[in-house]
């Protein structure tokens, strides 16, 4: 009897295990079936991501290669311009404009402008512009006893069109050279100067001081100007020349508390926002000395609504 009972329980146990295994197998098969249904989509998404990344990388490589190619073409145009100076310059002012490449096929149209004259004292200088109408390479050369020495080289991209000017910026009675340009992108007024001081007195490559929206007052040895930002939130500045160095004298900003009806003056910009120190000076009106700053109307072009978010 005990053997019969034992066999009966063994049979029930085996039957239970068999049924559990079948259920597990069915469940496992179901999961595999679901996995098979979702796998192609996941594979497709993964493949699409890889393709997208590859296309982006290829596009970046083409863009980089094209930029390098364009820069090399501008360099070739510059070399060609120097050869034309060597062939045609005979000790007097000379200007020449020509097409280095007319832009056939994938090659960009490259225009070259050459100006040779006595920019400083008794020495001739040549300013050369090589441009493909998107990017521009500018160089200044000193021509001395049939020798040509490069003094500066600047590359401007993205439709930035530079120009040059010569004047005494700091009031030391020596002419300075400046490259002036207006960047193609930006939210606010951005008249940029690269100022090269006293090129005639310096050997080798020249360094420059970068200024934004300046107005020069050489007789006062000062620069007054407008910073970069929206009207109502941008400062006026005043710098003083100390030789070839600039010292900051002050900044002026519309007073938020009066919605721009009065002004604040401070030595540093951060003093306007440091309420614990109170180093700013309150002004009932804009000082008269700033009335001649170029495009002062931009600085003043705000309304009370411009201060509502502050």
BALOBA-1460 file (C-alpha; in Angstrom, 3 decimals):
// residues 310
<rec num="1" residu="x" x="0.000" y="0.000" z="0.000"/>
<rec num="2" residu="x" x="2.813" y="2.385" z="0.883"/>
<rec num="3" residu="x" x="4.486" y="1.659" z="-2.454"/>
<rec num="4" residu="x" x="1.268" y="2.463" z="-4.312"/>
<rec num="5" residu="x" x="0.863" y="5.767" z="-2.456"/>
<rec num="6" residu="x" x="4.489" y="6.614" z="-3.044"/>
<rec num="7" residu="x" x="4.205" y="5.901" z="-6.761"/>
<rec num="8" residu="x" x="1.027" y="7.944" z="-6.923"/>
<rec num="9" residu="x" x="2.713" y="11.010" z="-5.364"/>
<rec num="10" residu="x" x="5.736" y="10.570" z="-7.604"/>
<rec num="11" residu="x" x="3.395" y="10.515" z="-10.623"/>
<rec num="12" residu="x" x="1.646" y="13.687" z="-9.457"/>
<rec num="13" residu="x" x="4.992" y="15.408" z="-8.897"/>
<rec num="14" residu="x" x="6.242" y="14.455" z="-12.351"/>
<rec num="15" residu="x" x="2.990" y="15.575" z="-13.894"/>
<rec num="16" residu="x" x="3.218" y="18.930" z="-12.124"/>
<rec num="17" residu="x" x="6.810" y="19.420" z="-13.167"/>
<rec num="18" residu="x" x="5.957" y="18.511" z="-16.735"/>
<rec num="19" residu="x" x="3.072" y="20.969" z="-16.785"/>
<rec num="20" residu="x" x="5.258" y="23.722" z="-15.260"/>
<rec num="21" residu="x" x="7.947" y="23.079" z="-17.846"/>
<rec num="22" residu="x" x="5.376" y="23.323" z="-20.630"/>
<rec num="23" residu="x" x="4.081" y="26.600" z="-19.242"/>
<rec num="24" residu="x" x="7.622" y="27.957" z="-18.940"/>
<rec num="25" residu="x" x="8.416" y="26.849" z="-22.482"/>
<rec num="26" residu="x" x="5.283" y="28.521" z="-23.814"/>
<rec num="27" residu="x" x="6.133" y="31.734" z="-21.921"/>
<rec num="28" residu="x" x="9.727" y="31.657" z="-23.146"/>
<rec num="29" residu="x" x="8.543" y="31.084" z="-26.705"/>
<rec num="30" residu="x" x="6.158" y="33.999" z="-26.366"/>
<rec num="31" residu="x" x="8.997" y="36.286" z="-25.208"/>
<rec num="32" residu="x" x="11.173" y="35.124" z="-28.091"/>
<rec num="33" residu="x" x="8.299" y="35.771" z="-30.489"/>
<rec num="34" residu="x" x="7.852" y="39.315" z="-29.128"/>
<rec num="35" residu="x" x="11.601" y="39.796" z="-29.337"/>
<rec num="36" residu="x" x="11.591" y="38.745" z="-32.953"/>
<rec num="37" residu="x" x="8.804" y="41.221" z="-33.693"/>
<rec num="38" residu="x" x="10.645" y="44.147" z="-32.077"/>
<rec num="39" residu="x" x="14.151" y="43.273" z="-33.181"/>
<rec num="40" residu="x" x="13.883" y="44.456" z="-36.797"/>
<rec num="41" residu="x" x="12.634" y="47.859" z="-35.627"/>
<rec num="42" residu="x" x="15.423" y="48.191" z="-33.128"/>
<rec num="43" residu="x" x="17.937" y="47.077" z="-35.707"/>
<rec num="44" residu="x" x="16.484" y="49.566" z="-38.181"/>
<rec num="45" residu="x" x="16.702" y="52.397" z="-35.652"/>
<rec num="46" residu="x" x="20.265" y="51.462" z="-34.771"/>
<rec num="47" residu="x" x="21.170" y="51.284" z="-38.441"/>
<rec num="48" residu="x" x="19.499" y="54.643" z="-39.113"/>
<rec num="49" residu="x" x="21.423" y="56.251" z="-36.269"/>
<rec num="50" residu="x" x="24.698" y="54.889" z="-37.625"/>
<rec num="51" residu="x" x="23.859" y="56.116" z="-41.128"/>
<rec num="52" residu="x" x="22.894" y="59.540" z="-39.754"/>
<rec num="53" residu="x" x="26.140" y="59.811" z="-37.758"/>
<rec num="54" residu="x" x="28.141" y="58.772" z="-40.820"/>
<rec num="55" residu="x" x="26.413" y="61.358" z="-43.003"/>
<rec num="56" residu="x" x="27.031" y="64.119" z="-40.440"/>
<rec num="57" residu="x" x="30.681" y="63.139" z="-40.157"/>
<rec num="58" residu="x" x="31.063" y="63.056" z="-43.941"/>
<rec num="59" residu="x" x="29.374" y="66.455" z="-44.235"/>
<rec num="60" residu="x" x="31.713" y="67.930" z="-41.615"/>
<rec num="61" residu="x" x="34.721" y="66.471" z="-43.412"/>
<rec num="62" residu="x" x="33.568" y="67.926" z="-46.737"/>
<rec num="63" residu="x" x="32.962" y="71.314" z="-45.085"/>
<rec num="64" residu="x" x="36.400" y="71.268" z="-43.457"/>
<rec num="65" residu="x" x="38.081" y="70.158" z="-46.675"/>
<rec num="66" residu="x" x="36.286" y="72.864" z="-48.661"/>
<rec num="67" residu="x" x="37.339" y="75.549" z="-46.186"/>
<rec num="68" residu="x" x="40.950" y="74.386" z="-46.314"/>
<rec num="69" residu="x" x="40.789" y="74.343" z="-50.121"/>
<rec num="70" residu="x" x="39.382" y="77.893" z="-50.206"/>
<rec num="71" residu="x" x="42.048" y="79.161" z="-47.804"/>
<rec num="72" residu="x" x="44.766" y="77.606" z="-49.974"/>
<rec num="73" residu="x" x="43.318" y="79.325" z="-53.040"/>
<rec num="74" residu="x" x="43.368" y="82.671" z="-51.221"/>
<rec num="75" residu="x" x="46.998" y="82.001" z="-50.276"/>
<rec num="76" residu="x" x="47.819" y="81.338" z="-53.941"/>
<rec num="77" residu="x" x="46.076" y="84.571" z="-54.898"/>
<rec num="78" residu="x" x="48.183" y="86.429" z="-52.326"/>
<rec num="79" residu="x" x="51.404" y="84.995" z="-53.776"/>
<rec num="80" residu="x" x="50.272" y="86.021" z="-57.249"/>
<rec num="81" residu="x" x="49.562" y="89.563" z="-55.993"/>
<rec num="82" residu="x" x="53.070" y="89.842" z="-54.547"/>
<rec num="83" residu="x" x="54.495" y="88.826" z="-57.904"/>
<rec num="84" residu="x" x="52.461" y="91.554" z="-59.601"/>
<rec num="85" residu="x" x="53.837" y="94.108" z="-57.146"/>
<rec num="86" residu="x" x="57.371" y="92.918" z="-57.860"/>
<rec num="87" residu="x" x="56.738" y="93.248" z="-61.607"/>
<rec num="88" residu="x" x="54.787" y="96.508" z="-61.669"/>
<rec num="89" residu="x" x="55.721" y="98.665" z="-58.662"/>
<rec num="90" residu="x" x="58.200" y="101.420" z="-59.583"/>
<rec num="91" residu="x" x="58.445" y="103.608" z="-56.503"/>
<rec num="92" residu="x" x="55.119" y="105.452" z="-56.689"/>
<rec num="93" residu="x" x="51.541" y="104.988" z="-55.502"/>
<rec num="94" residu="x" x="49.902" y="102.113" z="-57.319"/>
<rec num="95" residu="x" x="46.511" y="100.381" z="-57.191"/>
<rec num="96" residu="x" x="45.388" y="97.332" z="-59.098"/>
<rec num="97" residu="x" x="42.281" y="95.106" z="-59.019"/>
<rec num="98" residu="x" x="41.891" y="91.867" z="-60.937"/>
<rec num="99" residu="x" x="40.306" y="88.404" z="-60.938"/>
<rec num="100" residu="x" x="42.764" y="85.740" z="-59.843"/>
<rec num="101" residu="x" x="40.222" y="83.022" z="-60.622"/>
<rec num="102" residu="x" x="36.903" y="83.532" z="-62.405"/>
<rec num="103" residu="x" x="35.229" y="80.701" z="-60.533"/>
<rec num="104" residu="x" x="34.787" y="78.063" z="-63.225"/>
<rec num="105" residu="x" x="33.406" y="74.730" z="-62.047"/>
<rec num="106" residu="x" x="33.732" y="74.214" z="-58.276"/>
<rec num="107" residu="x" x="36.438" y="76.871" z="-57.962"/>
<rec num="108" residu="x" x="35.240" y="80.092" z="-56.266"/>
<rec num="109" residu="x" x="35.544" y="83.476" z="-57.955"/>
<rec num="110" residu="x" x="38.547" y="85.162" z="-56.338"/>
<rec num="111" residu="x" x="39.083" y="88.906" z="-56.561"/>
<rec num="112" residu="x" x="42.329" y="90.622" z="-55.595"/>
<rec num="113" residu="x" x="42.707" y="94.294" z="-54.599"/>
<rec num="114" residu="x" x="46.178" y="95.824" z="-54.247"/>
<rec num="115" residu="x" x="46.991" y="99.258" z="-52.819"/>
<rec num="116" residu="x" x="50.596" y="100.478" z="-52.600"/>
<rec num="117" residu="x" x="51.415" y="103.884" z="-51.112"/>
<rec num="118" residu="x" x="53.380" y="105.674" z="-48.419"/>
<rec num="119" residu="x" x="51.126" y="104.875" z="-45.506"/>
<rec num="120" residu="x" x="53.753" y="105.810" z="-42.919"/>
<rec num="121" residu="x" x="56.544" y="108.375" z="-43.252"/>
<rec num="122" residu="x" x="58.770" y="107.674" z="-46.270"/>
<rec num="123" residu="x" x="58.264" y="103.912" z="-46.592"/>
<rec num="124" residu="x" x="55.888" y="102.272" z="-49.020"/>
<rec num="125" residu="x" x="53.402" y="99.701" z="-47.783"/>
<rec num="126" residu="x" x="51.123" y="97.360" z="-49.687"/>
<rec num="127" residu="x" x="47.672" y="96.303" z="-48.488"/>
<rec num="128" residu="x" x="46.335" y="93.250" z="-50.320"/>
<rec num="129" residu="x" x="42.803" y="91.847" z="-50.161"/>
<rec num="130" residu="x" x="42.106" y="88.399" z="-51.616"/>
<rec num="131" residu="x" x="38.419" y="87.490" z="-51.441"/>
<rec num="132" residu="x" x="36.130" y="84.739" z="-52.725"/>
<rec num="133" residu="x" x="33.108" y="86.879" z="-51.704"/>
<rec num="134" residu="x" x="32.565" y="84.698" z="-48.622"/>
<rec num="135" residu="x" x="36.010" y="84.701" z="-47.025"/>
<rec num="136" residu="x" x="38.673" y="87.400" z="-47.193"/>
<rec num="137" residu="x" x="42.408" y="87.295" z="-46.539"/>
<rec num="138" residu="x" x="44.047" y="90.655" z="-45.745"/>
<rec num="139" residu="x" x="47.771" y="91.310" z="-45.480"/>
<rec num="140" residu="x" x="49.958" y="94.345" z="-44.954"/>
<rec num="141" residu="x" x="53.487" y="94.337" z="-46.396"/>
<rec num="142" residu="x" x="56.351" y="96.770" z="-45.981"/>
<rec num="143" residu="x" x="58.299" y="97.440" z="-49.171"/>
<rec num="144" residu="x" x="61.841" y="98.523" z="-48.362"/>
<rec num="145" residu="x" x="64.694" y="98.574" z="-50.885"/>
<rec num="146" residu="x" x="63.084" y="95.960" z="-53.109"/>
<rec num="147" residu="x" x="62.465" y="93.701" z="-50.092"/>
<rec num="148" residu="x" x="58.904" y="92.839" z="-49.030"/>
<rec num="149" residu="x" x="58.220" y="92.104" z="-45.374"/>
<rec num="150" residu="x" x="54.868" y="90.812" z="-44.071"/>
<rec num="151" residu="x" x="53.601" y="92.917" z="-41.179"/>
<rec num="152" residu="x" x="50.163" y="91.424" z="-40.536"/>
<rec num="153" residu="x" x="47.816" y="88.769" z="-41.857"/>
<rec num="154" residu="x" x="44.142" y="88.342" z="-40.961"/>
<rec num="155" residu="x" x="41.550" y="85.910" z="-42.280"/>
<rec num="156" residu="x" x="37.887" y="86.941" z="-42.213"/>
<rec num="157" residu="x" x="35.133" y="84.408" z="-42.815"/>
<rec num="158" residu="x" x="31.352" y="84.216" z="-43.202"/>
<rec num="159" residu="x" x="30.637" y="87.279" z="-45.318"/>
<rec num="160" residu="x" x="32.626" y="89.593" z="-43.072"/>
<rec num="161" residu="x" x="33.898" y="92.407" z="-45.308"/>
<rec num="162" residu="x" x="36.859" y="94.264" z="-43.776"/>
<rec num="163" residu="x" x="38.272" y="97.670" z="-44.674"/>
<rec num="164" residu="x" x="41.424" y="99.475" z="-43.585"/>
<rec num="165" residu="x" x="42.081" y="102.963" z="-42.305"/>
<rec num="166" residu="x" x="45.128" y="104.934" z="-41.156"/>
<rec num="167" residu="x" x="45.011" y="107.601" z="-38.432"/>
<rec num="168" residu="x" x="46.583" y="108.613" z="-35.138"/>
<rec num="169" residu="x" x="44.429" y="106.681" z="-32.677"/>
<rec num="170" residu="x" x="46.196" y="107.459" z="-29.399"/>
<rec num="171" residu="x" x="47.404" y="111.013" z="-29.976"/>
<rec num="172" residu="x" x="51.154" y="110.294" z="-30.037"/>
<rec num="173" residu="x" x="51.582" y="111.975" z="-33.472"/>
<rec num="174" residu="x" x="52.363" y="108.597" z="-35.101"/>
<rec num="175" residu="x" x="50.028" y="107.033" z="-37.648"/>
<rec num="176" residu="x" x="48.323" y="103.765" z="-36.720"/>
<rec num="177" residu="x" x="46.757" y="101.120" z="-38.927"/>
<rec num="178" residu="x" x="43.310" y="99.613" z="-38.329"/>
<rec num="179" residu="x" x="41.224" y="96.867" z="-39.874"/>
<rec num="180" residu="x" x="37.546" y="97.598" z="-39.437"/>
<rec num="181" residu="x" x="34.739" y="95.090" z="-39.973"/>
<rec num="182" residu="x" x="31.176" y="94.269" z="-39.033"/>
<rec num="183" residu="x" x="30.606" y="90.550" z="-38.216"/>
<rec num="184" residu="x" x="27.788" y="88.957" z="-40.201"/>
<rec num="185" residu="x" x="26.167" y="87.370" z="-37.133"/>
<rec num="186" residu="x" x="25.187" y="88.837" z="-33.776"/>
<rec num="187" residu="x" x="22.255" y="90.372" z="-31.933"/>
<rec num="188" residu="x" x="23.516" y="93.893" z="-31.441"/>
<rec num="189" residu="x" x="25.632" y="96.706" z="-32.805"/>
<rec num="190" residu="x" x="29.150" y="95.369" z="-33.429"/>
<rec num="191" residu="x" x="31.516" y="97.697" z="-35.259"/>
<rec num="192" residu="x" x="34.882" y="96.005" z="-34.651"/>
<rec num="193" residu="x" x="38.365" y="97.499" z="-34.942"/>
<rec num="194" residu="x" x="41.667" y="95.621" z="-34.961"/>
<rec num="195" residu="x" x="44.036" y="98.469" z="-34.089"/>
<rec num="196" residu="x" x="47.748" y="98.111" z="-34.918"/>
<rec num="197" residu="x" x="49.733" y="100.865" z="-33.204"/>
<rec num="198" residu="x" x="52.778" y="102.530" z="-34.793"/>
<rec num="199" residu="x" x="53.589" y="99.911" z="-37.478"/>
<rec num="200" residu="x" x="56.492" y="102.005" z="-38.762"/>
<rec num="201" residu="x" x="58.323" y="101.713" z="-35.432"/>
<rec num="202" residu="x" x="58.030" y="97.942" z="-35.049"/>
<rec num="203" residu="x" x="59.797" y="94.989" z="-36.580"/>
<rec num="204" residu="x" x="58.221" y="91.669" z="-37.450"/>
<rec num="205" residu="x" x="54.554" y="90.777" z="-37.133"/>
<rec num="206" residu="x" x="52.293" y="93.371" z="-35.546"/>
<rec num="207" residu="x" x="49.916" y="92.707" z="-32.654"/>
<rec num="208" residu="x" x="46.573" y="94.445" z="-32.325"/>
<rec num="209" residu="x" x="44.080" y="95.782" z="-29.795"/>
<rec num="210" residu="x" x="40.459" y="94.742" z="-30.406"/>
<rec num="211" residu="x" x="37.799" y="97.388" z="-29.815"/>
<rec num="212" residu="x" x="34.020" y="97.336" z="-30.240"/>
<rec num="213" residu="x" x="31.966" y="100.366" z="-31.280"/>
<rec num="214" residu="x" x="34.739" y="102.880" z="-30.497"/>
<rec num="215" residu="x" x="34.937" y="106.615" z="-31.069"/>
<rec num="216" residu="x" x="38.500" y="107.934" z="-30.976"/>
<rec num="217" residu="x" x="39.521" y="111.207" z="-29.314"/>
<rec num="218" residu="x" x="43.288" y="111.414" z="-29.988"/>
<rec num="219" residu="x" x="43.646" y="114.999" z="-28.726"/>
<rec num="220" residu="x" x="42.275" y="113.866" z="-25.361"/>
<rec num="221" residu="x" x="44.120" y="110.508" z="-25.532"/>
<rec num="222" residu="x" x="40.744" y="108.851" z="-24.955"/>
<rec num="223" residu="x" x="38.384" y="106.313" z="-26.476"/>
<rec num="224" residu="x" x="34.679" y="106.462" z="-25.714"/>
<rec num="225" residu="x" x="32.317" y="103.862" z="-27.046"/>
<rec num="226" residu="x" x="29.432" y="101.448" z="-26.655"/>
<rec num="227" residu="x" x="29.738" y="97.867" z="-25.439"/>
<rec num="228" residu="x" x="27.928" y="94.862" z="-26.861"/>
<rec num="229" residu="x" x="24.307" y="94.301" z="-25.880"/>
<rec num="230" residu="x" x="20.704" y="95.412" z="-26.185"/>
<rec num="231" residu="x" x="19.766" y="99.083" z="-25.657"/>
<rec num="232" residu="x" x="18.981" y="99.644" z="-21.997"/>
<rec num="233" residu="x" x="21.303" y="96.807" z="-21.003"/>
<rec num="234" residu="x" x="24.533" y="97.841" z="-22.714"/>
<rec num="235" residu="x" x="27.139" y="100.146" z="-21.219"/>
<rec num="236" residu="x" x="29.062" y="103.166" z="-22.429"/>
<rec num="237" residu="x" x="32.791" y="103.004" z="-21.754"/>
<rec num="238" residu="x" x="35.721" y="105.424" z="-21.504"/>
<rec num="239" residu="x" x="39.364" y="104.339" z="-21.889"/>
<rec num="240" residu="x" x="42.513" y="106.438" z="-21.560"/>
<rec num="241" residu="x" x="45.764" y="105.795" z="-23.411"/>
<rec num="242" residu="x" x="48.895" y="105.222" z="-21.347"/>
<rec num="243" residu="x" x="51.494" y="104.918" z="-24.078"/>
<rec num="244" residu="x" x="50.219" y="101.945" z="-26.069"/>
<rec num="245" residu="x" x="48.195" y="100.550" z="-23.177"/>
<rec num="246" residu="x" x="44.574" y="101.327" z="-22.300"/>
<rec num="247" residu="x" x="43.292" y="102.088" z="-18.805"/>
<rec num="248" residu="x" x="39.589" y="101.829" z="-18.028"/>
<rec num="249" residu="x" x="38.237" y="105.041" z="-16.550"/>
<rec num="250" residu="x" x="34.502" y="104.337" z="-16.253"/>
<rec num="251" residu="x" x="31.355" y="102.643" z="-17.476"/>
<rec num="252" residu="x" x="27.876" y="104.177" z="-17.663"/>
<rec num="253" residu="x" x="24.646" y="102.164" z="-17.700"/>
<rec num="254" residu="x" x="20.929" y="103.134" z="-17.611"/>
<rec num="255" residu="x" x="19.552" y="102.802" z="-14.088"/>
<rec num="256" residu="x" x="17.105" y="99.900" z="-13.905"/>
<rec num="257" residu="x" x="15.498" y="101.380" z="-10.770"/>
<rec num="258" residu="x" x="14.325" y="104.435" z="-12.718"/>
<rec num="259" residu="x" x="13.698" y="102.476" z="-15.933"/>
<rec num="260" residu="x" x="16.480" y="104.324" z="-17.704"/>
<rec num="261" residu="x" x="15.464" y="107.875" z="-16.771"/>
<rec num="262" residu="x" x="18.760" y="108.271" z="-14.883"/>
<rec num="263" residu="x" x="22.154" y="106.575" z="-15.145"/>
<rec num="264" residu="x" x="24.763" y="104.788" z="-13.066"/>
<rec num="265" residu="x" x="28.538" y="105.217" z="-13.333"/>
<rec num="266" residu="x" x="31.105" y="102.713" z="-12.089"/>
<rec num="267" residu="x" x="34.773" y="101.782" z="-12.460"/>
<rec num="268" residu="x" x="33.978" y="98.160" z="-13.267"/>
<rec num="269" residu="x" x="30.943" y="96.577" z="-14.928"/>
<rec num="270" residu="x" x="30.461" y="94.102" z="-12.094"/>
<rec num="271" residu="x" x="29.985" y="97.019" z="-9.675"/>
<rec num="272" residu="x" x="26.587" y="97.664" z="-11.300"/>
<rec num="273" residu="x" x="25.372" y="94.287" z="-10.086"/>
<rec num="274" residu="x" x="27.134" y="94.110" z="-6.699"/>
<rec num="275" residu="x" x="24.455" y="95.646" z="-4.455"/>
<rec num="276" residu="x" x="26.448" y="95.070" z="-1.258"/>
<rec num="277" residu="x" x="29.237" y="97.516" z="-2.101"/>
<rec num="278" residu="x" x="27.364" y="100.432" z="-3.625"/>
<rec num="279" residu="x" x="30.346" y="101.637" z="-5.649"/>
<rec num="280" residu="x" x="28.266" y="103.032" z="-8.492"/>
<rec num="281" residu="x" x="27.542" y="106.760" z="-8.771"/>
<rec num="282" residu="x" x="24.063" y="107.952" z="-9.716"/>
<rec num="283" residu="x" x="23.748" y="110.482" z="-12.556"/>
<rec num="284" residu="x" x="20.629" y="112.502" z="-13.291"/>
<rec num="285" residu="x" x="21.620" y="112.832" z="-16.950"/>
<rec num="286" residu="x" x="24.170" y="111.539" z="-19.414"/>
<rec num="287" residu="x" x="27.457" y="113.500" z="-19.262"/>
<rec num="288" residu="x" x="27.924" y="115.923" z="-22.151"/>
<rec num="289" residu="x" x="31.254" y="114.350" z="-23.164"/>
<rec num="290" residu="x" x="29.392" y="111.284" z="-24.490"/>
<rec num="291" residu="x" x="27.155" y="113.259" z="-26.855"/>
<rec num="292" residu="x" x="29.641" y="112.835" z="-29.725"/>
<rec num="293" residu="x" x="29.966" y="109.050" z="-29.407"/>
<rec num="294" residu="x" x="29.192" y="107.456" z="-32.779"/>
<rec num="295" residu="x" x="25.688" y="105.940" z="-32.859"/>
<rec num="296" residu="x" x="24.850" y="107.154" z="-29.345"/>
<rec num="297" residu="x" x="21.207" y="106.863" z="-30.404"/>
<rec num="298" residu="x" x="21.600" y="103.083" z="-30.284"/>
<rec num="299" residu="x" x="22.566" y="103.268" z="-26.611"/>
<rec num="300" residu="x" x="19.530" y="105.468" z="-25.885"/>
<rec num="301" residu="x" x="17.068" y="103.478" z="-28.003"/>
<rec num="302" residu="x" x="15.105" y="101.920" z="-25.126"/>
<rec num="303" residu="x" x="11.715" y="102.327" z="-23.461"/>
<rec num="304" residu="x" x="10.432" y="101.648" z="-19.941"/>
<rec num="305" residu="x" x="9.123" y="98.270" z="-21.123"/>
<rec num="306" residu="x" x="12.709" y="97.142" z="-21.773"/>
<rec num="307" residu="x" x="13.287" y="97.090" z="-18.004"/>
<rec num="308" residu="x" x="10.160" y="95.177" z="-16.985"/>
<rec num="309" residu="x" x="11.919" y="91.812" z="-16.979"/>
<rec num="310" residu="x" x="14.654" y="92.994" z="-14.597"/>
